[in-house]
């Protein structure tokens, strides 16, 4: 299955596989924040390979701010805005935003 995300600026479809390279996540910056190195492969594996992420990342993916903050280590807490933003900017809408979307993405009941 090809992964696509609408580009709201030009309304053209962009092949997500071209955008979701490991380098894209490693070098992603937002408002001076970055993606912690230990999360880069995990985010990539979740989006591209549909691997089950850690409890922290699952909380982020399902938009659970309270649990995201409780489960985050210091580096993740300080970079939470960038972590959320990488999903907003690079990930397909179908893979994040709620528990139901995450379960559907992972093919979990």
N, C-alpha and C positions, 0 to 999 in steps of 0.2 A: 504494500500500500504506500503510495506516495504521500508525503507530508507537505501540506501547503498552508501558508498563512497569507491572508489578504494584506496587501500594502495599502494602508488607508490614504497615503499621499497620492499615489497614482492609480489606485484600485486595480493594479495588476497582480496576478498571483506570482509569488516567489517560491521557488522550490526550497523547502526548509532544509533539505540535506545539504544544499550549498551554503546556507547560513549557519547550520549547526555543526560546525567543525570544532574539534576540541580547542583549537587556537582562539576561536571566537569567544568561548567562555572564559578561557584563561586570561585573555586580554580585555575583557569587558570591563568598562568603567562607567560609573554613574555618580555624578555629584561628588567626585573625589573618593568614592567607595569602589571596592572591587569584589570579585567573587573569591572567597577563600580557596586556596589551592586544593584542599582536601575535598571540596564540593564540586570542582569542575567536572571530573569524570562521572561523578554520581548524577549530576544534572544531565550531562550528555547521555548517559546510559538510560536514564528514565525517559527522556524525550525521544531518543532515536531507537533504543533497543527495548524500551518498555520494561526495564528492570525496576523492582520494588526499591524505593529509596529508604533512607534512614527515617526514624521517627521525626526528627527535626524537619527534614525536607518534606515529609508527608504533611506536617502541620502547615508549612509554607504553601504547599501546592493546594491544599483545601481551604486556604484563606483563614486559618485559625491563628489569629494574632497572639492570643494569650498563650497557647501552647507553643507557638513558635518562639516566643520570648523565654518561656520556661525551659525549653529544651536546647536553646542556643548556647554555644560556648561564647566566650567573650568576643572572639573574632567575628563570629556569625552575627552576634547582636549588634556589633558596631557597623556591620556591612549589610544589615537586613534590607535596607532600601534597594541596594544593588541586586541582591539575591531575588527579591520580588520582581524587580524591573527586568531582569534577564528573562523571566517567564513572560512578562507583559510584551516585551519587544521581540523575542525570538521564538517562543514556543507556540504551538498551535492552540487555539482557544479550547479545543476539545480535551486537552490534557491537564488543565489546571483551572482552579477557581472554586471547586466544590469537592466534597467527598464523592459524590456520584460521578463526576467527571473523572476523578482519579481512578475510581474502581473500574469504570468503563474502559479507560486507557490501558489499565493493567489486566483487563479481562477477568476481574475478580467479582464474585457475587457478594 
